[in-house]
Amino acid sequence: MTDLHPTFAAIIKRDRSEECRALPGQTLTASHCLTFETPDGTHLVQLDTTGTMPIPATGETTVLHDQPVTVLSAETAYTRTEDGRPTLYTQVVVDVVA
């Protein structure tokens, strides 16, 4: 077996640490924060939920408050809170439909 890249080793170490573990018998529900921005970084919408939401694909047309927009990019970060709850942060950059 080859040695893991230090980045992968750090991910495994953090995920196995006590700070990323649920207590015995505890059920944790994921939370998801999805933000939409324009190409220049102007904030449009932020959606926070318990559970996860679909992540729009690049090139897809979606609708924000009755307005169609095209997804230019989507980036999601996955982590855990101190109590072990899975948390997702997604940043979506959108533009007007051409």
C-alpha positions, 0 to 999 in steps of 0.5 A: 500500500502506498503512503497517503498524500498528507491532505488525505491523511489529515482528512482521515485523522480529523474525521476519526477524532473525538471532536467529530464523533456523535455520542453513543446512541445519538442520532445526528441530522445533517445541516446544509447551507446553500448560498447563491451569488453573482459572478462578481460575488453579490449575495443573492440567496442563502438557504439553511436547512436541516437535511440536505438539498440538491446541489445544482450542476454547472450549466443547469438552469434553476429558478431563484424567487421566480427568476431563471438563472444559469449555474456557472459553478458550485462548490461544496465543503463537507465537515462536521460540527463539534457534536459530530453533526455532518454539515455541508456548505455550498456556494453556487455562482449563477448568472442571468439566462442568456 
